[in-house]
Amino acid sequence: MIQATQEHDPRFPIGKFDAAAYASREENIKTIADLPANIRAAVDGLTDEQLDTPYRPEGWTLRQTVHHIADSHINSLCRFKLALTEDEAPTIRPYYEDRWAELADSKLPVDVSLAIIDGVHARWAKLLQNMTDADFESEFIHPETGNWKLEKVLGLYAWHSLHHTAHITGTRERNGW
């Protein structure tokens, strides 16, 4: 696992996504399966004031970050299922994550999204653990970035899980929480 350091850009506490660093399917599946417990531990005991603290200047609050993880990972699970069930590589629909983070539901208590993350990741981990090598070769098309094999998408979301967890744990460390 890549560790956060103070030298990194605060937007990328574990560095930017590098597919080569996330090439272990087994480790990536474990990261997806472990995220619910890890994100719960990261926010455990935080007050509303702490949850409403941005992880960096002009960044999302910790609360928005938790809600973003739920939003993003719901979308990813759906994209996996589309790629696995369509006859041709489906073109997925991107969304404006920054705008989603400003909607009213991103002000709710984090427990709402923690419950979503629990369910999505239980289903996603079960799906991943039962995929074949051929399944991981399945693709979808992102209209802005092209074709993505599910193997690479798995690595991206393992990184994404660690990336946003590090936003929260790094903020806690910097503030002595």
LOTOR-891282 format. One record per atom (N, C-alpha, C): residue number from 1; atom name; x, y, z. Coordinates in nm, 3 decimals, always signed. Each point is the difference from the previous one (the first is absolute). Layout:
<pts>
[pt NUM; CA; [X; Y; Z]]
...
</pts>
This chain:
<pts>
[pt 1; N; [+0.084; -0.117; +0.000]]
[pt 1; CA; [-0.084; +0.117; +0.000]]
[pt 1; C; [+0.089; +0.124; +0.000]]
[pt 2; N; [-0.042; +0.100; -0.073]]
[pt 2; CA; [+0.074; +0.125; -0.007]]
[pt 2; C; [-0.040; +0.087; +0.119]]
[pt 3; N; [+0.096; +0.056; +0.067]]
[pt 3; CA; [-0.025; +0.082; +0.119]]
[pt 3; C; [+0.000; +0.148; -0.036]]
[pt 4; N; [-0.082; +0.076; +0.070]]
[pt 4; CA; [-0.004; +0.145; -0.019]]
[pt 4; C; [+0.125; +0.062; +0.061]]
[pt 5; N; [+0.049; +0.103; -0.064]]
[pt 5; CA; [+0.110; +0.076; +0.056]]
[pt 5; C; [-0.032; +0.147; -0.011]]
[pt 6; N; [+0.065; +0.081; +0.079]]
[pt 6; CA; [-0.025; +0.144; +0.001]]
[pt 6; C; [+0.052; +0.067; -0.128]]
[pt 7; N; [+0.095; -0.063; -0.071]]
[pt 7; CA; [+0.055; +0.063; -0.119]]
[pt 7; C; [-0.097; +0.000; -0.117]]
[pt 8; N; [-0.098; -0.086; +0.002]]
[pt 8; CA; [-0.093; -0.011; -0.112]]
[pt 8; C; [-0.095; +0.120; -0.006]]
[pt 9; N; [-0.047; +0.025; -0.118]]
[pt 9; CA; [-0.107; +0.096; -0.025]]
[pt 9; C; [-0.118; -0.042; +0.089]]
[pt 10; N; [-0.058; +0.091; +0.078]]
[pt 10; CA; [-0.110; -0.038; +0.089]]
[pt 10; C; [-0.123; -0.055; -0.073]]
[pt 11; N; [-0.009; +0.029; -0.128]]
[pt 11; CA; [-0.110; -0.059; -0.078]]
[pt 11; C; [+0.022; -0.149; -0.020]]
[pt 12; N; [+0.126; -0.043; +0.004]]
[pt 12; CA; [+0.035; -0.139; -0.028]]
[pt 12; C; [+0.091; -0.055; +0.110]]
[pt 13; N; [-0.059; -0.027; +0.118]]
[pt 13; CA; [+0.083; -0.039; +0.115]]
[pt 13; C; [+0.076; -0.131; -0.018]]
[pt 14; N; [-0.044; -0.084; -0.092]]
[pt 14; CA; [+0.074; -0.124; -0.027]]
[pt 14; C; [+0.058; +0.002; -0.142]]
[pt 15; N; [+0.002; +0.116; -0.061]]
[pt 15; CA; [+0.047; +0.014; -0.138]]
[pt 15; C; [-0.115; -0.019; -0.098]]
[pt 16; N; [+0.026; +0.037; -0.124]]
[pt 16; CA; [-0.099; -0.020; -0.105]]
[pt 16; C; [-0.007; -0.148; -0.036]]
[pt 17; N; [-0.113; -0.039; -0.061]]
[pt 17; CA; [-0.019; -0.140; -0.038]]
[pt 17; C; [+0.107; -0.043; -0.099]]
[pt 18; N; [+0.062; -0.113; +0.030]]
[pt 18; CA; [+0.100; -0.064; -0.086]]
[pt 18; C; [-0.042; -0.146; -0.011]]
[pt 19; N; [-0.049; -0.038; -0.117]]
[pt 19; CA; [-0.053; -0.136; -0.019]]
[pt 19; C; [+0.102; -0.107; +0.040]]
[pt 20; N; [+0.127; +0.024; -0.026]]
[pt 20; CA; [+0.103; -0.100; +0.034]]
[pt 20; C; [+0.008; -0.025; +0.150]]
[pt 21; N; [-0.028; +0.102; +0.079]]
[pt 21; CA; [+0.006; -0.013; +0.146]]
[pt 21; C; [-0.121; -0.076; +0.055]]
[pt 22; N; [-0.102; -0.016; -0.082]]
[pt 22; CA; [-0.123; -0.067; +0.041]]
[pt 22; C; [-0.028; -0.119; -0.093]]
[pt 23; N; [+0.101; -0.079; -0.023]]
[pt 23; CA; [-0.011; -0.112; -0.094]]
[pt 23; C; [-0.041; -0.131; +0.066]]
[pt 24; N; [+0.002; -0.007; +0.133]]
[pt 24; CA; [-0.035; -0.124; +0.068]]
[pt 24; C; [-0.151; -0.010; +0.017]]
[pt 25; N; [-0.062; -0.086; -0.078]]
[pt 25; CA; [-0.145; -0.017; +0.007]]
[pt 25; C; [-0.043; -0.039; +0.141]]
[pt 26; N; [+0.072; -0.094; +0.060]]
[pt 26; CA; [-0.035; -0.047; +0.135]]
[pt 26; C; [+0.004; +0.115; +0.101]]
[pt 27; N; [+0.104; +0.079; -0.005]]
[pt 27; CA; [+0.012; +0.113; +0.092]]
[pt 27; C; [-0.107; +0.105; -0.026]]
[pt 28; N; [-0.031; +0.025; -0.127]]
[pt 28; CA; [-0.102; +0.098; -0.034]]
[pt 28; C; [-0.138; -0.043; +0.047]]
[pt 29; N; [-0.032; -0.128; -0.016]]
[pt 29; CA; [-0.128; -0.052; +0.048]]
[pt 29; C; [-0.007; +0.013; +0.152]]
[pt 30; N; [+0.109; -0.030; +0.068]]
[pt 30; CA; [+0.003; +0.014; +0.146]]
[pt 30; C; [-0.022; +0.146; +0.040]]
[pt 31; N; [+0.059; +0.093; -0.073]]
[pt 31; CA; [-0.018; +0.143; +0.030]]
[pt 31; C; [-0.147; +0.038; -0.015]]
[pt 32; N; [-0.065; -0.048; -0.104]]
[pt 32; CA; [-0.143; +0.028; -0.020]]
[pt 32; C; [-0.081; -0.062; +0.114]]
[pt 33; N; [+0.030; -0.124; +0.036]]
[pt 33; CA; [-0.073; -0.067; +0.108]]
[pt 33; C; [+0.022; +0.068; +0.135]]
[pt 34; N; [+0.119; +0.054; +0.022]]
[pt 34; CA; [+0.035; +0.061; +0.129]]
[pt 34; C; [-0.044; +0.146; +0.014]]
[pt 35; N; [-0.038; +0.065; -0.110]]
[pt 35; CA; [-0.031; +0.143; +0.009]]
[pt 35; C; [-0.107; +0.033; +0.104]]
[pt 36; N; [-0.112; -0.071; +0.007]]
[pt 36; CA; [-0.100; +0.040; +0.099]]
[pt 36; C; [+0.057; +0.011; +0.143]]
[pt 37; N; [+0.076; -0.099; +0.043]]
[pt 37; CA; [+0.058; +0.005; +0.135]]
[pt 37; C; [+0.103; +0.112; +0.010]]
[pt 38; N; [+0.079; +0.018; -0.105]]
[pt 38; CA; [+0.105; +0.102; +0.004]]
[pt 38; C; [-0.057; +0.142; +0.001]]
[pt 39; N; [-0.104; +0.024; -0.075]]
[pt 39; CA; [-0.057; +0.135; -0.004]]
[pt 39; C; [-0.076; +0.028; +0.131]]
[pt 40; N; [-0.064; -0.102; +0.055]]
[pt 40; CA; [-0.066; +0.016; +0.131]]
[pt 40; C; [+0.104; +0.036; +0.107]]
[pt 41; N; [+0.111; -0.071; -0.001]]
[pt 41; CA; [+0.106; +0.029; +0.097]]
[pt 41; C; [+0.055; +0.141; -0.021]]
[pt 42; N; [+0.010; +0.042; -0.124]]
[pt 42; CA; [+0.055; +0.133; -0.030]]
[pt 42; C; [-0.087; +0.112; +0.055]]
[pt 43; N; [-0.132; -0.018; +0.001]]
[pt 43; CA; [-0.089; +0.106; +0.048]]
[pt 43; C; [-0.049; -0.023; +0.142]]
[pt 44; N; [+0.036; -0.112; +0.058]]
[pt 44; CA; [-0.049; -0.034; +0.134]]
[pt 44; C; [+0.032; +0.110; +0.101]]
[pt 45; N; [-0.104; +0.043; +0.072]]
[pt 45; CA; [+0.017; +0.097; +0.107]]
[pt 45; C; [+0.009; +0.145; -0.046]]
[pt 46; N; [-0.004; +0.027; -0.129]]
[pt 46; CA; [+0.007; +0.139; -0.045]]
[pt 46; C; [-0.131; +0.073; +0.028]]
[pt 47; N; [+0.012; +0.124; +0.041]]
[pt 47; CA; [-0.117; +0.084; +0.026]]
[pt 47; C; [-0.051; +0.056; -0.133]]
[pt 48; N; [-0.119; +0.058; +0.003]]
[pt 48; CA; [-0.052; +0.066; -0.120]]
[pt 48; C; [+0.094; +0.111; -0.046]]
[pt 49; N; [+0.054; +0.075; +0.093]]
[pt 49; CA; [+0.093; +0.107; -0.036]]
[pt 49; C; [+0.124; -0.057; -0.071]]
[pt 50; N; [+0.051; -0.110; +0.051]]
[pt 50; CA; [+0.117; -0.063; -0.063]]
[pt 50; C; [-0.036; -0.056; -0.138]]
[pt 51; N; [-0.117; -0.063; -0.010]]
[pt 51; CA; [-0.044; -0.054; -0.130]]
[pt 51; C; [-0.021; +0.110; -0.103]]
[pt 52; N; [-0.029; +0.121; +0.046]]
[pt 52; CA; [-0.022; +0.113; -0.090]]
[pt 52; C; [+0.128; +0.079; -0.028]]
[pt 53; N; [+0.115; -0.059; +0.034]]
[pt 53; CA; [+0.131; +0.059; -0.026]]
[pt 53; C; [+0.050; -0.048; -0.136]]
[pt 54; N; [+0.044; +0.090; -0.086]]
[pt 54; CA; [+0.058; -0.043; -0.128]]
[pt 54; C; [+0.134; -0.072; +0.023]]
[pt 55; N; [+0.028; -0.099; -0.083]]
[pt 55; CA; [+0.127; -0.072; +0.013]]
[pt 55; C; [+0.117; +0.081; -0.054]]
[pt 56; N; [-0.029; +0.105; -0.076]]
[pt 56; CA; [+0.101; +0.093; -0.049]]
[pt 56; C; [-0.071; +0.131; -0.032]]
[pt 57; N; [+0.072; +0.110; -0.010]]
[pt 57; CA; [-0.066; +0.125; -0.039]]
[pt 57; C; [-0.074; -0.018; -0.133]]
[pt 58; N; [-0.122; +0.045; -0.002]]
[pt 58; CA; [-0.088; -0.009; -0.118]]
[pt 58; C; [-0.031; -0.143; -0.041]]
[pt 59; N; [+0.021; -0.095; +0.092]]
[pt 59; CA; [-0.035; -0.140; -0.027]]
[pt 59; C; [-0.133; -0.034; +0.064]]
[pt 60; N; [-0.043; -0.123; -0.023]]
[pt 60; CA; [-0.123; -0.048; +0.062]]
[pt 60; C; [+0.019; -0.014; +0.150]]
[pt 61; N; [-0.112; +0.006; +0.070]]
[pt 61; CA; [+0.004; -0.032; +0.143]]
[pt 61; C; [+0.012; -0.151; +0.014]]
[pt 62; N; [+0.034; -0.044; +0.120]]
[pt 62; CA; [+0.006; -0.144; +0.025]]
[pt 62; C; [-0.137; -0.063; -0.023]]
[pt 63; N; [-0.106; +0.071; +0.037]]
[pt 63; CA; [-0.137; -0.049; -0.021]]
[pt 63; C; [-0.026; -0.020; -0.150]]
[pt 64; N; [+0.033; +0.102; -0.080]]
[pt 64; CA; [-0.020; -0.011; -0.144]]
[pt 64; C; [+0.082; -0.114; -0.058]]
[pt 65; N; [+0.118; -0.022; +0.054]]
[pt 65; CA; [+0.086; -0.107; -0.049]]
[pt 65; C; [-0.064; -0.136; +0.022]]
[pt 66; N; [-0.058; -0.022; +0.117]]
[pt 66; CA; [-0.069; -0.128; +0.027]]
[pt 66; C; [-0.117; -0.017; -0.096]]
[pt 67; N; [-0.079; +0.105; -0.017]]
[pt 67; CA; [-0.115; -0.010; -0.091]]
[pt 67; C; [+0.048; -0.022; -0.144]]
[pt 68; N; [+0.111; +0.063; -0.038]]
[pt 68; CA; [+0.056; -0.020; -0.134]]
[pt 68; C; [+0.039; -0.146; -0.021]]
[pt 69; N; [+0.061; -0.061; +0.099]]
[pt 69; CA; [+0.039; -0.141; -0.014]]
[pt 69; C; [-0.124; -0.084; -0.030]]
[pt 70; N; [-0.108; +0.023; +0.073]]
[pt 70; CA; [-0.124; -0.076; -0.026]]
[pt 70; C; [-0.048; +0.025; -0.142]]
[pt 71; N; [-0.006; +0.126; -0.042]]
[pt 71; CA; [-0.045; +0.033; -0.136]]
[pt 71; C; [+0.087; -0.067; -0.105]]
[pt 72; N; [+0.130; +0.015; +0.015]]
[pt 72; CA; [+0.095; -0.050; -0.099]]
[pt 72; C; [-0.003; -0.152; -0.008]]
[pt 73; N; [-0.008; -0.066; +0.113]]
[pt 73; CA; [+0.009; -0.145; +0.000]]
[pt 73; C; [-0.131; -0.065; -0.043]]
[pt 74; N; [-0.112; +0.068; +0.023]]
[pt 74; CA; [-0.127; -0.046; -0.059]]
[pt 74; C; [+0.016; -0.001; -0.152]]
[pt 75; N; [+0.049; +0.110; -0.054]]
[pt 75; CA; [+0.019; +0.010; -0.144]]
[pt 75; C; [+0.096; -0.108; -0.051]]
[pt 76; N; [+0.108; -0.024; +0.073]]
[pt 76; CA; [+0.097; -0.099; -0.046]]
[pt 76; C; [-0.060; -0.141; -0.001]]
[pt 77; N; [-0.073; -0.036; +0.104]]
[pt 77; CA; [-0.063; -0.132; +0.001]]
[pt 77; C; [-0.093; -0.015; -0.120]]
[pt 78; N; [-0.077; +0.103; -0.029]]
[pt 78; CA; [-0.090; -0.005; -0.116]]
[pt 78; C; [+0.078; -0.014; -0.130]]
[pt 79; N; [+0.112; +0.068; -0.010]]
[pt 79; CA; [+0.084; -0.009; -0.121]]
[pt 79; C; [+0.058; -0.140; -0.016]]
[pt 80; N; [+0.041; -0.062; +0.109]]
[pt 80; CA; [+0.048; -0.138; -0.006]]
[pt 80; C; [-0.111; -0.091; -0.052]]
[pt 81; N; [-0.119; +0.016; +0.055]]
[pt 81; CA; [-0.110; -0.087; -0.038]]
[pt 81; C; [-0.040; +0.021; -0.146]]
[pt 82; N; [+0.003; +0.125; -0.045]]
[pt 82; CA; [-0.028; +0.026; -0.142]]
[pt 82; C; [+0.104; -0.068; -0.089]]
[pt 83; N; [+0.128; +0.016; +0.034]]
[pt 83; CA; [+0.106; -0.060; -0.081]]
[pt 83; C; [-0.011; -0.152; -0.002]]
[pt 84; N; [-0.044; -0.059; +0.109]]
[pt 84; CA; [-0.009; -0.146; +0.010]]
[pt 84; C; [-0.124; -0.058; -0.069]]
[pt 85; N; [-0.101; +0.083; -0.024]]
[pt 85; CA; [-0.126; -0.054; -0.050]]
[pt 85; C; [-0.040; +0.046; -0.140]]
[pt 86; N; [+0.064; +0.105; -0.051]]
[pt 86; CA; [-0.035; +0.049; -0.134]]
[pt 86; C; [+0.076; -0.080; -0.105]]
[pt 87; N; [-0.059; -0.015; -0.117]]
[pt 87; CA; [+0.065; -0.073; -0.109]]
[pt 87; C; [+0.117; +0.078; -0.059]]
[pt 88; N; [-0.010; +0.131; -0.002]]
[pt 88; CA; [+0.106; +0.088; -0.048]]
[pt 88; C; [+0.044; +0.088; +0.116]]
[pt 89; N; [+0.124; +0.047; -0.004]]
[pt 89; CA; [+0.049; +0.089; +0.106]]
[pt 89; C; [-0.094; +0.121; +0.011]]
[pt 90; N; [-0.065; +0.016; +0.113]]
[pt 90; CA; [-0.094; +0.112; +0.014]]
[pt 90; C; [+0.073; +0.133; +0.019]]
[pt 91; N; [-0.061; +0.105; -0.046]]
[pt 91; CA; [+0.049; +0.134; +0.027]]
[pt 91; C; [-0.067; +0.045; +0.128]]
[pt 92; N; [+0.081; +0.030; +0.101]]
[pt 92; CA; [-0.055; +0.040; +0.129]]
[pt 92; C; [-0.025; +0.150; -0.001]]
[pt 93; N; [-0.080; +0.043; +0.096]]
[pt 93; CA; [-0.032; +0.141; +0.011]]
[pt 93; C; [+0.084; +0.061; +0.111]]
[pt 94; N; [+0.086; +0.097; -0.033]]
[pt 94; CA; [+0.073; +0.070; +0.105]]
[pt 94; C; [-0.095; +0.092; +0.078]]
[pt 95; N; [+0.048; +0.051; +0.112]]
[pt 95; CA; [-0.081; +0.093; +0.079]]
[pt 95; C; [+0.092; +0.104; +0.060]]
[pt 96; N; [-0.057; +0.112; +0.042]]
[pt 96; CA; [+0.076; +0.110; +0.059]]
[pt 96; C; [+0.009; -0.021; +0.151]]
[pt 97; N; [+0.104; -0.072; +0.042]]
[pt 97; CA; [+0.013; -0.034; +0.142]]
[pt 97; C; [+0.008; +0.125; +0.087]]
[pt 98; N; [+0.061; +0.107; -0.049]]
[pt 98; CA; [+0.008; +0.124; +0.078]]
[pt 98; C; [-0.139; +0.058; +0.023]]
[pt 99; N; [-0.088; -0.010; -0.099]]
[pt 99; CA; [-0.137; +0.050; +0.017]]
[pt 99; C; [-0.081; -0.091; +0.092]]
[pt 100; N; [+0.023; -0.130; -0.012]]
[pt 100; CA; [-0.070; -0.094; +0.089]]
[pt 100; C; [+0.036; +0.030; +0.145]]
[pt 101; N; [+0.125; +0.035; +0.025]]
[pt 101; CA; [+0.047; +0.027; +0.137]]
[pt 101; C; [-0.065; +0.124; +0.060]]
[pt 102; N; [-0.061; +0.083; -0.082]]
[pt 102; CA; [-0.066; +0.122; +0.048]]
[pt 102; C; [-0.150; -0.019; +0.023]]
[pt 103; N; [-0.055; -0.114; -0.038]]
[pt 103; CA; [-0.143; -0.024; +0.017]]
[pt 103; C; [-0.034; -0.024; +0.148]]
[pt 104; N; [-0.127; +0.020; +0.033]]
[pt 104; CA; [-0.045; -0.007; +0.139]]
[pt 104; C; [+0.032; -0.132; +0.069]]
[pt 105; N; [-0.003; -0.111; -0.074]]
[pt 105; CA; [+0.026; -0.129; +0.064]]
[pt 105; C; [+0.145; -0.015; +0.046]]
[pt 106; N; [+0.088; +0.087; -0.048]]
[pt 106; CA; [+0.139; -0.004; +0.046]]
[pt 106; C; [+0.020; +0.073; +0.131]]
[pt 107; N; [-0.109; +0.050; +0.057]]
[pt 107; CA; [+0.004; +0.064; +0.132]]
[pt 107; C; [-0.056; -0.093; +0.109]]
[pt 108; N; [-0.051; -0.115; -0.042]]
[pt 108; CA; [-0.057; -0.097; +0.094]]
[pt 108; C; [+0.108; -0.056; +0.092]]
[pt 109; N; [-0.040; -0.062; +0.111]]
[pt 109; CA; [+0.098; -0.070; +0.083]]
[pt 109; C; [+0.073; -0.106; -0.083]]
[pt 110; N; [+0.126; -0.022; +0.030]]
[pt 110; CA; [+0.080; -0.096; -0.077]]
[pt 110; C; [-0.051; -0.143; +0.015]]
[pt 111; N; [-0.074; -0.029; +0.107]]
[pt 111; CA; [-0.052; -0.135; +0.019]]
[pt 111; C; [-0.086; -0.046; -0.117]]
[pt 112; N; [-0.068; +0.095; -0.065]]
[pt 112; CA; [-0.083; -0.034; -0.116]]
[pt 112; C; [+0.087; -0.058; -0.110]]
[pt 113; N; [+0.111; +0.065; -0.032]]
[pt 113; CA; [+0.088; -0.050; -0.106]]
[pt 113; C; [+0.084; -0.118; +0.047]]
[pt 114; N; [+0.032; -0.008; +0.128]]
[pt 114; CA; [+0.072; -0.117; +0.050]]
[pt 114; C; [-0.083; -0.126; -0.021]]
[pt 115; N; [-0.132; +0.011; +0.019]]
[pt 115; CA; [-0.089; -0.115; -0.024]]
[pt 115; C; [-0.001; -0.037; -0.149]]
[pt 116; N; [-0.001; +0.101; -0.086]]
[pt 116; CA; [+0.006; -0.026; -0.145]]
[pt 116; C; [+0.131; -0.070; -0.035]]
[pt 117; N; [+0.110; +0.052; +0.053]]
[pt 117; CA; [+0.132; -0.058; -0.027]]
[pt 117; C; [+0.004; -0.145; +0.047]]
[pt 118; N; [-0.058; -0.028; +0.118]]
[pt 118; CA; [-0.006; -0.139; +0.049]]
[pt 118; C; [-0.067; -0.090; -0.104]]
[pt 119; N; [-0.118; +0.039; -0.045]]
[pt 119; CA; [-0.075; -0.083; -0.094]]
[pt 119; C; [+0.065; -0.012; -0.136]]
[pt 120; N; [+0.043; +0.114; -0.055]]
[pt 120; CA; [+0.063; -0.001; -0.132]]
[pt 120; C; [+0.127; -0.086; +0.003]]
[pt 121; N; [+0.081; +0.016; +0.102]]
[pt 121; CA; [+0.126; -0.074; +0.005]]
[pt 121; C; [-0.020; -0.148; +0.030]]
[pt 122; N; [-0.103; -0.036; +0.075]]
[pt 122; CA; [-0.029; -0.142; +0.021]]
[pt 122; C; [-0.035; -0.065; -0.134]]
[pt 123; N; [-0.083; +0.067; -0.077]]
[pt 123; CA; [-0.039; -0.053; -0.131]]
[pt 123; C; [+0.117; +0.002; -0.098]]
[pt 124; N; [+0.075; +0.111; -0.002]]
[pt 124; CA; [+0.110; +0.016; -0.093]]
[pt 124; C; [+0.110; -0.102; +0.028]]
[pt 125; N; [+0.034; -0.018; +0.127]]
[pt 125; CA; [+0.104; -0.098; +0.036]]
[pt 125; C; [-0.043; -0.141; -0.042]]
[pt 126; N; [-0.126; -0.036; +0.024]]
[pt 126; CA; [-0.050; -0.132; -0.040]]
[pt 126; C; [+0.010; -0.016; -0.152]]
[pt 127; N; [-0.038; +0.103; -0.074]]
[pt 127; CA; [+0.010; -0.004; -0.145]]
[pt 127; C; [+0.145; -0.019; -0.043]]
[pt 128; N; [+0.089; +0.082; +0.054]]
[pt 128; CA; [+0.142; -0.006; -0.037]]
[pt 128; C; [+0.062; -0.135; +0.030]]
[pt 129; N; [-0.033; -0.056; +0.116]]
[pt 129; CA; [+0.057; -0.128; +0.042]]
[pt 129; C; [-0.044; -0.115; -0.090]]
[pt 130; N; [-0.106; +0.021; -0.074]]
[pt 130; CA; [-0.054; -0.106; -0.085]]
[pt 130; C; [+0.018; +0.026; -0.149]]
[pt 131; N; [+0.071; +0.105; -0.034]]
[pt 131; CA; [+0.027; +0.030; -0.141]]
[pt 131; C; [+0.113; -0.088; -0.052]]
[pt 132; N; [-0.008; -0.035; -0.127]]
[pt 132; CA; [+0.104; -0.079; -0.066]]
[pt 132; C; [+0.105; +0.094; -0.061]]
[pt 133; N; [+0.109; -0.059; -0.044]]
[pt 133; CA; [+0.101; +0.080; -0.070]]
[pt 133; C; [-0.063; +0.070; -0.120]]
[pt 134; N; [-0.085; -0.072; -0.073]]
[pt 134; CA; [-0.067; +0.059; -0.117]]
[pt 134; C; [-0.090; +0.117; +0.042]]
[pt 135; N; [-0.067; -0.013; +0.114]]
[pt 135; CA; [-0.085; +0.110; +0.049]]
[pt 135; C; [+0.082; +0.126; +0.022]]
[pt 136; N; [+0.121; -0.016; +0.053]]
[pt 136; CA; [+0.084; +0.118; +0.027]]
[pt 136; C; [+0.051; +0.064; -0.129]]
[pt 137; N; [-0.013; -0.069; -0.113]]
[pt 137; CA; [+0.035; +0.056; -0.131]]
[pt 137; C; [-0.117; +0.079; -0.060]]
[pt 138; N; [-0.119; -0.013; +0.059]]
[pt 138; CA; [-0.117; +0.074; -0.049]]
[pt 138; C; [+0.029; +0.148; +0.009]]
[pt 139; N; [-0.066; +0.078; -0.086]]
[pt 139; CA; [+0.026; +0.143; -0.008]]
[pt 139; C; [-0.128; +0.081; +0.002]]
[pt 140; N; [+0.016; +0.124; +0.039]]
[pt 140; CA; [-0.101; +0.101; -0.029]]
[pt 140; C; [+0.071; +0.117; -0.064]]
[pt 141; N; [-0.078; +0.088; -0.059]]
[pt 141; CA; [+0.056; +0.117; -0.066]]
[pt 141; C; [-0.039; +0.123; +0.080]]
[pt 142; N; [+0.099; +0.075; +0.041]]
[pt 142; CA; [-0.023; +0.130; +0.064]]
[pt 142; C; [+0.010; +0.102; -0.111]]
[pt 143; N; [-0.102; +0.083; -0.021]]
[pt 143; CA; [+0.002; +0.090; -0.115]]
[pt 143; C; [+0.114; +0.102; +0.001]]
[pt 144; N; [+0.060; +0.024; +0.118]]
[pt 144; CA; [+0.109; +0.098; +0.008]]
[pt 144; C; [+0.138; -0.065; -0.001]]
[pt 145; N; [+0.010; -0.127; +0.044]]
[pt 145; CA; [+0.132; -0.063; +0.015]]
[pt 145; C; [+0.014; -0.132; -0.075]]
[pt 146; N; [-0.102; -0.042; -0.072]]
[pt 146; CA; [+0.011; -0.119; -0.084]]
[pt 146; C; [-0.033; -0.130; +0.069]]
[pt 147; N; [+0.055; -0.109; -0.056]]
[pt 147; CA; [-0.030; -0.135; +0.050]]
[pt 147; C; [+0.076; -0.029; +0.129]]
[pt 148; N; [-0.071; -0.065; +0.092]]
[pt 148; CA; [+0.057; -0.041; +0.129]]
[pt 148; C; [-0.031; -0.148; +0.023]]
[pt 149; N; [+0.104; -0.079; +0.018]]
[pt 149; CA; [-0.019; -0.140; +0.040]]
[pt 149; C; [-0.031; -0.002; +0.150]]
[pt 150; N; [-0.085; -0.093; +0.039]]
[pt 150; CA; [-0.038; -0.008; +0.141]]
[pt 150; C; [+0.120; -0.025; +0.091]]
[pt 151; N; [+0.102; -0.068; -0.049]]
[pt 151; CA; [+0.121; -0.021; +0.081]]
[pt 151; C; [+0.060; +0.135; +0.042]]
[pt 152; N; [+0.009; +0.092; -0.094]]
[pt 152; CA; [+0.056; +0.133; +0.029]]
[pt 152; C; [-0.096; +0.082; +0.086]]
[pt 153; N; [-0.129; -0.014; -0.025]]
[pt 153; CA; [-0.100; +0.072; +0.080]]
[pt 153; C; [+0.008; -0.046; +0.145]]
[pt 154; N; [+0.019; -0.129; +0.021]]
[pt 154; CA; [+0.017; -0.053; +0.136]]
[pt 154; C; [+0.117; +0.069; +0.068]]
[pt 155; N; [+0.113; +0.010; -0.068]]
[pt 155; CA; [+0.116; +0.069; +0.056]]
[pt 155; C; [-0.030; +0.146; +0.031]]
[pt 156; N; [-0.071; +0.066; -0.091]]
[pt 156; CA; [-0.036; +0.141; +0.021]]
[pt 156; C; [-0.084; +0.017; +0.126]]
[pt 157; N; [-0.096; -0.088; +0.021]]
[pt 157; CA; [-0.087; +0.015; +0.117]]
[pt 157; C; [+0.065; -0.049; +0.129]]
[pt 158; N; [+0.096; -0.088; -0.010]]
[pt 158; CA; [+0.080; -0.032; +0.119]]
[pt 158; C; [+0.077; +0.126; +0.040]]
[pt 159; N; [+0.063; +0.064; -0.100]]
[pt 159; CA; [+0.071; +0.126; +0.027]]
[pt 159; C; [-0.099; +0.104; +0.055]]
[pt 160; N; [-0.115; +0.014; -0.062]]
[pt 160; CA; [-0.100; +0.098; +0.041]]
[pt 160; C; [-0.041; -0.021; +0.146]]
[pt 161; N; [-0.015; -0.125; +0.039]]
[pt 161; CA; [-0.036; -0.033; +0.138]]
[pt 161; C; [+0.108; +0.048; +0.097]]
[pt 162; N; [+0.125; -0.030; -0.032]]
[pt 162; CA; [+0.112; +0.040; +0.086]]
[pt 162; C; [+0.022; +0.152; -0.004]]
[pt 163; N; [-0.018; +0.058; -0.116]]
[pt 163; CA; [+0.018; +0.144; -0.023]]
[pt 163; C; [-0.091; +0.082; +0.093]]
[pt 164; N; [-0.129; -0.031; -0.003]]
[pt 164; CA; [-0.093; +0.078; +0.081]]
[pt 164; C; [+0.008; -0.036; +0.149]]
[pt 165; N; [+0.032; -0.123; +0.032]]
[pt 165; CA; [+0.022; -0.034; +0.141]]
[pt 165; C; [+0.118; +0.082; +0.052]]
[pt 166; N; [+0.104; +0.015; -0.082]]
[pt 166; CA; [+0.117; +0.080; +0.040]]
[pt 166; C; [-0.033; +0.148; +0.014]]
[pt 167; N; [-0.097; +0.050; -0.077]]
[pt 167; CA; [-0.043; +0.139; +0.021]]
[pt 167; C; [-0.053; +0.017; +0.142]]
[pt 168; N; [-0.078; -0.096; +0.044]]
[pt 168; CA; [-0.061; +0.008; +0.133]]
[pt 168; C; [+0.105; -0.023; +0.109]]
[pt 169; N; [+0.076; -0.108; -0.011]]
[pt 169; CA; [+0.098; -0.030; +0.105]]
[pt 169; C; [+0.110; +0.106; +0.005]]
[pt 170; N; [+0.038; +0.053; -0.115]]
[pt 170; CA; [+0.100; +0.107; -0.003]]
[pt 170; C; [-0.049; +0.126; +0.068]]
[pt 171; N; [-0.127; +0.033; -0.022]]
[pt 171; CA; [-0.059; +0.117; +0.066]]
[pt 171; C; [-0.002; -0.021; +0.151]]
[pt 172; N; [-0.037; -0.120; +0.042]]
[pt 172; CA; [+0.000; -0.031; +0.143]]
[pt 172; C; [+0.140; +0.016; +0.058]]
[pt 173; N; [+0.098; -0.054; -0.068]]
[pt 173; CA; [+0.139; +0.009; +0.049]]
[pt 173; C; [+0.045; +0.144; +0.009]]
[pt 174; N; [-0.023; +0.078; -0.106]]
[pt 174; CA; [+0.044; +0.139; -0.001]]
[pt 174; C; [-0.064; +0.083; +0.111]]
[pt 175; N; [-0.125; -0.035; +0.034]]
[pt 175; CA; [-0.073; +0.076; +0.101]]
[pt 175; C; [+0.005; -0.063; +0.139]]
[pt 176; N; [+0.069; -0.111; +0.014]]
[pt 176; CA; [+0.011; -0.065; +0.131]]
[pt 176; C; [-0.131; -0.057; +0.051]]
[pt 177; N; [-0.085; -0.046; -0.090]]
[pt 177; CA; [-0.128; -0.058; +0.041]]
[pt 177; C; [+0.017; -0.149; +0.017]]
</pts>
